[in-house]
């Protein structure tokens, strides 16, 4: 009985474990482009989350999110300066002790922009600064179109990079801004309904995160990263990806607290500043590296890092949500 009560209380974390387990045995079912086209389903889910954000956010909150320039500078510096520093510090060691393609894969991981959907969804689940997360996740994706190839060329010497900026901006607007604008336009008509069903609405982002986790792990299993590489190489890559994530998460937390950011801004900084995009990373890699026969190994670090970051950040989101609830109770009490 106690176990059931514990699972009921921790349903989100239990769902994460279940999603990973199911992905290992049903990869073809849940992978992108699979039987149920879960990638499209999660895209719809993300659009719903943003639509609900548009309904729930007042115009003043959105304005405050855009105007929070200290948070924006901090997040973008974490993404495009602090992370690449890892390569400057440890790149030579990577090239010495692992195949060059795998080492360059970590270089590519470090210079990628942030995710959009999971960053915002987890910021929302953790009761963080959602307007700030929306702005910074979008800005990171736009900046990444220019900065990622530039850093790759600087660190790895690749040239001839051409990326379609207009297509990237359109994709971001379609995914993020249009649902949010629709929510804002319908806010006067649906706000009372949202407040009435707040208990259900507040869980939608967590449901979407579970679908994203399942889809991400299905993609990893379906792409054979557990069988194409040696066990030792795979274990080393997982360890490095995990250590990099932990170092970045707690460094950004420390910096946010030292910088005087409040808890909602810290949440947004952690989830936007530590995420690296797999959805944009794969097509960008095909453009940057072309028909390189080692492309699979170059992509291994981001394919490993992506589900690890979602899993660990989901745990953090749960902790932040509890801390936020505790702080609110202390204020109201």
TORFIRO-866933 format. One record per residue: residue in one letter; y, z, x of N, C-alpha, C in turn. Coordinates in steps of 0.001 Angstrom, whole numbers, plus 500000, padded with zeros to 6 digits. Atoms other than C-alpha are relative to their C-alpha. Example, Ala and Ser with C-alpha at 12.3 -4.5 7.8 and 13.67 -1.06 7.14 Angstrom:
% residues 2
A498810500000500890495500507800512300501200500000500900
S498810499940499180498940507140513670501090500730499230
//
This chain:
% residues 333
X498802500000500826500000500000500000501255500000500865
X498867499949499078502339500864502860500210498662500683
X499899501311499357501532497531504511500655498997499061
X499411500912500986502384495650501316501489500270499832
X498583499652500117505654497531500994500789499535501223
X499351500430498765506457496764504636500190498478500010
X499907501457500066505699493050504147501053499554498992
X499000500342501008507832492993501011501407500199500541
X498695499717499408510719494546502899500338499010501100
X499795500919498874510240492233505893499477498594499660
X500571501274500447509351489120503872500487498818500831
X499451501117499227511621486909505964499285499842501335
X500705500066498718509996487795509306498533499640499793
X501383500362500312506539487612507721499902498513499691
X499970501434500300507467484179506426500124499160501252
X499879500716498730508447483123509954498640499868500682
X501322500014499373505041484074511337499054499075499234
X500851500857500823503289482372508426500345498529500187
X499573501385499809505350479204508914499468499431501313
X500513500437498697504337479010512594498493499794499935
X501454500130500118500682479605511777499621498745499212
X500290501179500810500671476947509060500297498708500765
X499638501191499241502381474492511407498913499598500985
X501041500309499021499549474762513924498783499326499370
X501179500576500655496967473690511328500352498902499004
X499584501029500969499032471386509089501168499191500545
X498872500670499350501272469586511578500331498659499359
X499747501313500598500847466126510039500600500113498607
X499480499794501356501672467536506628501492500334500028
X498628499510500005504952469199507594500933499355501008
X499134500605498976506247467036510457501019499059499374
X498992500952500447509297464826510151499356498643499754
X500623501271500370508288461628508369498575500147499520
X501364499756500445505033463260507274499819499796498514
X500393500231501388503368463364503901501079500424499014
X498992499505500949506080465433502198501429499743500492
X498673500308499446508969464181504415500874501258500030
X499330498714499986510009467744505131501365499928500673
X498697500156499362512845466575507375501071499642498980
X499048500349501054514503465025504332500200501170499042
X499909498850500892513706468066502217500900501081500587
X499134499010499367515329470388504753501441499510500041
X498653500555500060518300468031504856500652500279498657
X499498499676501342518660468483501101500302501496499902
X499794498561500013518268472233501577501273500397500721
X498782499721499251521009472283504196501229499605499181
X498891500437500852523273470300501850500261501015498888
X499844498978501051522620472890499122500666501252500568
X499395498826499365523465475707501541501493499789500196
X498590500290499784526755474025502459500767499918498683
X499379500066501321527492473345498788500291501414499480
X499802498608500419527018477038498040501074500685500835
X498913499476499175529267477881500992501342499538499447
X498766500525500569531902475621499485500398500720498730
X499730499242501223531571477461496184500488501412500318
X499728498598499732531723480872497775501216500270500857
X498895499776499080534487480373500331501341499704499335
X498654500246500499538088480767499297500732499088500979
X499215500849499079540598478253500724500596500788501154
X499447499165498922542136481123502681498953500275501071
X501073499733499031538762481893504301499765498793500897
X500179501223499207538375478270505395501150499835500981
X498834500107499120541912478245506778499896500989501151
X500167498994498950541195481460508658498941499573501013
X501052500464499099538037479908510091500501498969500979
X499455501048499137539899476895511447501013500577500978
X498912499464499192542762478999512787499539500983501072
X500504498993499054540528481367514781499732499346501355
X500120500796498783541201479557518046499279500734501127
X500699499253498949539918482381520295498488499849499857
X501433500165500241536489482127518686499554498591500365
X500370501392499721536471478324518958499902499747501508
X500006500192498544537354478348522657498797500701500623
X501117499232499438534762481024523380498665499300499757
X501271500661500332531924479201521594499832498710500788
X500124501280499300532678475813523152499828500194501506
X500198499693498584532930477348526633498563500449500260
X501396499583499848529540478985526114499064498799499977
X500878501165500167527995475674525023500101499031501156
X499802501101499056529511473286527548500411500437501410
X499673499507498656530417475508530538498973501033500460
X500917498930499592528266478657530602498568499498500119
X501363500534499939525015476856529801499805499058501187
X500178500877498823525517474033532369500027500746501330
X500001499212498765526184476744534963498581500386500420
X501389499684499678522486477555534723499397498929500902
X500527501090499169521713474135536189500622500043501399
X499344499918498700524293474540538961499409501121500838
X500543498849499280522752477898539868498528499830500364
X501452500027499817519044477102539508499399498603500054
X500509501374500021518771473304539465499158499652501211
X500751500309498786517625473039543072498628500665500000
X501287499313500093514893475604542438499078499285499028
X500810500763500954513707473668539381499420498757500663
X500441501246499359513532470454541425498984500271501105
X500921499657498917511626472255544195498622500370499479
X501262499403500433508940473952542130499378499347498760
X500596500669501149508327471579539207500256498502500090
X499766501453499983508063467816538585501451499684499656
X498578500305500179511488466172538712500343499690498547
X499724500341501396511206464838535144500142501259499154
X499920498746500739510576468342533807501266500762500386
X498770499338499550513406469749535933501217499368499347
X498884500692500650515785467099534599500007500266498498
X500068499630501409514547468028531128500760501288499732
X499229498768500154515978471499531617501488499736500192
X498604500393499837519199469949532880500534499425498685
X499604500612501268519326467889529684500151501059498912
X499919498907500972518654470992527583501310500759500144
X498826499169499764521529472896529192501303499320499587
X498736500697500287524145470182528470500076499477498569
X499982500469501383523224469466524839500998500796499161
X499139499259500934525605470404521987499185500939499126
X500645499040500895524844473073519415499422499301498775
X500503500487501274522884472589516216501064500200498924
X499090499797501126524647472355512865499333500861498936
X500600499368501179522267473327510096499548501426500256
X500546498656499797520413476306511567501055500981500494
X498936499102499542523525477709513281500754500584498816
X499240499544501163525417477875510007499115500822499070
X500899499287500908522396478945507959499725501410500507
X500299498676499461521606481829510320501242500875500057
X498761499240500066525241482862510568500210500554498599
X499892499560501394525245483036506781498999501118499706
X501029498985500235521962484989506692500349501324500676
X499628498798499256523404487434509240501333500574499549
X498715499545500537526610487888507197501117499865501039
X498991500246498988528691486393509987501141499146499481
X498831500811500326531819484234510065499548498561499735
X500519501326500356530518481180508190501038498900500206
X499011501059499731533806479191508238500128499688501486
X499926500213498556534008479711512001498776499291500531
X501232500661499568530377478673512430499995498533499581
X499943501384500484530857475550510308500914499167500889
X499036500739499182533908474507512295499448499755501399
X500446500128498610532341475168515703498729499182500150
X501205500825499930528948473624514978500353498525499875
X499550501383500160530691470455513814500738499525501240
X499230500358498810533109470460516749499088499787501198
X500930500136498889530253470966519206499270498663499960
X500714501272500122528380467947517854500890498820500357
X499064501081499680531470465747518130500297499973501491
X499726499930498567532320466971521630498789499589500820
X501217500329499271528697466551522676499783498511500189
X500109501449499861528889462809522098500640499547501309
X499314500348498759531290462670525050499532500841501183
X500224499095498881530484465744527142498572499931500525
X501396500016499544526659465550527221499717498840500958
X500231501088499032526474462048528803500805500172501283
X499170499789498812529319462979531157499351500988500952
X500654499002499159527492466068532401498677499480500560
X501236500612499500524210464153532667500306499092501179
X499616500891498899525946461561534822500436500805501215
X499522499167498901527578464298536897498846500689500726
X501097499232499415524369466282537443498833499126500464
X501210500785499752521752463521537441500277498578500471
X499653501305499473523603460350538334499656498830499121
X500296501111500894522778458284535237501298499351499524
X498823500738500426525216455587534163499659499111498815
X500213500951501081525689453075531388499700500655498663
X500254499297501246525715455575528524500943499489498913
X499202500440501137526891454245525172499497500694498741
X500357499306501229526902456404522050500990499639498906
X499180500396501128528239455550518600500702501224499427
X499245498840500454530968458119517929500184499976498490
X499762500094501438531720456840514430498752500373499205
X501253499664500689528057457103513427499741501499500044
X500193498553499871527905460679514738500929500763499061
X499038499334500874531060461702512904499598499819498535
X500416500262501384529802460049509708498797500860499617
X501195499202500290526444461840509966500362501467499785
X499569498610500151528146465207510430500715500200498666
X499256499890501257530487464577507506499062499935498801
X500953500152501106527611463476505283499163501259499827
X500855498814500048525511466507506174500758501252499601
X499299498735500037528211469152506228501223500014499102
X498708499932500661531649468328504915499952499581498539
X500027500470501388530832466381501759499451501048499028
X500466498937500916528657469126500171500985501156499895
X499058498893500019531214471736501166501235499654499175
X498850500442500787534099469731499707499648499977498514
X500445500008501393532079469231496527499966501413499437
X500029498614500436531539472978496349501397500551499762
X498623499556500181535243473609496830500611499441498717
X499450500627501205536133471153494065499439500623498725
X500645499422501179533647472763491677500102501525499956
X499875498537499911534505476332492721500610500617498739
X499414499377501200536791477007489715499045500033498807
X500887500107501152533975476006487350498677500761500188
X501327499428499748530883477489489039500025501358500684
X499920498753499249532174480597490833499399501162499226
X500548498915500808531297482932487959498479499934499953
X501459500166500029527771481477487820499394500475501317
X500494499579498686527316482030491561500020501520500120
X499899498546499921528505485625491340498969500683499106
X500982499445500924526174486236488390498602499954500592
X501327500176499406523153484957490340500041500243501513
X499780499766498576524250486343493714498729500415500728
X501230499516499365520901488015494407499102498847500421
X500817501165499685519129484638494347500719499083500981
X499210500906499163521918482593495916500016500467501454
X499922499472498636522079484902498944498722499804500803
X501266500217499306518435484143499763499718498528500289
X500250501433499844518717480344499660500006499603501463
X499926500388498594519765480070503307498761500450500772
X501213499547499324516735482128504382498809499103499662
X501066500935500371514408479858502416500118498707500809
X499772501232499232515972476852504157499605500201501456
X500378499713498610515516478510507570498481499960500161
X501465500023499929511805479015506854499475498571500000
X500406501412500019511476475316506025500323499326501326
X499619500584498711513332474378509222499035500442501095
X500959499483499017511022476616511280498673499265499876
X501276500678500234507930475095509723500068498552500459
X499825501398499604509242471551510235500090499857501519
X499832500066498545510250472257513861498677500198500722
X501280499751499352506853473684514804498998498882499684
X500862501147500322505034470868512962500317498817500905
X499601501092499115507041468341514979499485500236501414
X500453499682498645506180470140518218498498499786500141
X501452500160499954502468470228517423499613498535499865
X500329501406500240502401466639516118500313499127501204
X499636500779498815504099465376519289499137500342501207
X501001499756498967501297466866521357500455500778501192
X499540499279498812503301469156523605499033501087500429
X500979498995499625500413471606523539498796499385500721
X501175500625499388497943469027524904500331499007501108
X499649501029499028499859466489527007500262500572501391
X499641499403498722500765468937529765499014501107500360
X500928498961499556498789471388531866500417501348499425
X499737498685500561498498474925530620501017500768500845
X499067499302499114500324476283533670501420499489499846
X498679500597500169503217473839533274500606500388498662
X499535499644501337503446474583529592500447501457499960
X499658498578499985503426478353530169501299500244500767
X498776499866499208506106478041532849501216499529499211
X498894500549500788508289475906530574500377500933498858
X499737499057501087507919478348527682500717501235500536
X499401498804499417508775481272529965501460499751500369
X498629500313499597511879479579531389500886499816498781
X499219500207501223513057478486527923500333501328499341
X499792498700500632512611482003526589500982500845500788
X499104499210499159514340483670529544501432499482499893
X498650500587500124517285481241529340500644500400498677
X499472499630501307517668481958525638500419501471499975
X499691498572500010517524485742526097501231500306500848
X498842499784499127520008485640528975501276499548499304
X498809500525500650522434483494526989500388500829498780
X499700499217501203522142485470523745500700501301500363
X499451498686499685522815488813525368501260499909500861
X498748500220499271525483487417527702501134499702499032
X498970500335500992527358485960524735500335501226499158
X499734498744500708526958489240522833500913500901500818
X499213499150499114528324491154525798501432499482500115
X498672500585499874531231488738526231500817500140498727
X499293499876501282532092488828522516500512501420499798
X499580498610500178532212492613522510501093500383500990
X498954499746499008534218492749525722501299499304499624
X498819500752500407536575490167524254500654500517498731
X499389499398501175537268492312521207499735499273498696
X500316500683501243535656490043518611499368500978499010
X500651499171501011534667491674515327498565499533499796
X501423500302500169531047491650514140499745498612499418
X500237501358500522531261488471511974500255498905501038
X499720500993498957532842486557514882498932500040501087
X501079499888499017530212487900517287498755499257499523
X501155500687500577527499486631514948500147498490500139
X499763501441499896529047483160514814499908499523501445
X500035500371498581529457483107518600498574499949500522
X501381499939499521525841484100519226499195498807499481
X500844501042500578524303481577516830500498498591500311
X499486501327499639526626478652517639499957499770501504
X499922500148498552526870479346521361498668499884500704
X501310500035499339523145479667522085499116498860499522
X500859501031500562521727476866519929500135498684500773
X500012501340499431520755473465521340499288499079499016
X500476500857501069520147470539519029498816499133500416
X501133500907499825516774468830518842500216498712499208
X499806501154500876517779466527515986500868498924500657
X499148500963499292520565464915518027499522499772501425
X500424500103498611518932465564521395499006498890500258
X501019501039499803515974463208520920500604498597499993
X499407501348499963517945460071519926500979499800501152
X499098500115498854520580460812522582499217499765501286
X500819500183498801517822461048525199499502498566500110
X500479501381499977516477457641524197501097499048500448
X498883500831499562519936456178524740500301500230501477
X499618499669498623520654457997527992498930499579501009
X501076500240499044517235457614529626499258498695499752
X500606501298500284516187454337527992498491500086499883
X501460500089500090512531453371528417499309500744501142
X500585499212498912511864455959531117498605500482499593
X501368499602500369508081456545531141499791501512499988
X500125498544499986508665460256531781500837500656498903
X499137499473501052510805460661528644499364501185499280
X500683498897500671508171462885527039500160501305500744
X499852498777499206508366465359529909501457500449500034
X498583499652500030512182465196529909500340500736498706
X499733499391501299512132466149526225499259501321499788
X500801498793500197509629468988526673500841501267499895
X499235498755500108512210471748527358500719500181498668
X499296499842501275514288471044524241499010500129498851
X500998499876501059511135470662522128499397501405499976
X500464498614499951509997474091523313501111500969499609
X498870499093500222513407475718523222500381500056498524
X499542500071501387514150474571519670499278500994499088
X500658499011500857511445476545517822500148501428500504
X499806498655499460511857479498520205501349500554499572
X498668499536500366515578479679519487500084500327498508
X499974499741501437515033479457515735499292501310499695
X500775498791500272512400482185515776500761501245500439
X499325498808499491514329484623517956501323500239499281
X498716499838500687517680483945516295499811500427498551
X500281499524501355516082484474512886499787501510500000
X500166498548499864515029487941514050501364500666500183
X498660499462499800518590488539515267500799499979498706
X499268500108501264519969487327511936499625501140499066
X500466498895500839517853489890510145500615501327500463
X499410498771499466519128492655512448501498500073499711
X498560500030500268522748491563512080500289500271498523
X499795499791501434522405491479508281499874501483499655
X500160498567500237521145495075508310501200500779500546
X498858499318499401523955496154510628501240499816499146
X498860500283500860526532494476508401499932500813498715
X500173499219501231525087496140505298500264501480500260
X499777498590499632525101499513507074501502500276500169
X498563499832499795528757499028508117500752499988498671
X499350500069501310529743498068504557499779501288499207
X500299498753500691527992501152503176500849501146500573
X499218498950499361529806503317505720501469499928499553
X498604500172500426533173501845504676500185500426498556
X499885499673501425532544502145500941499652501451499707
X500410498623500205530892505532501305501066500976500430
//
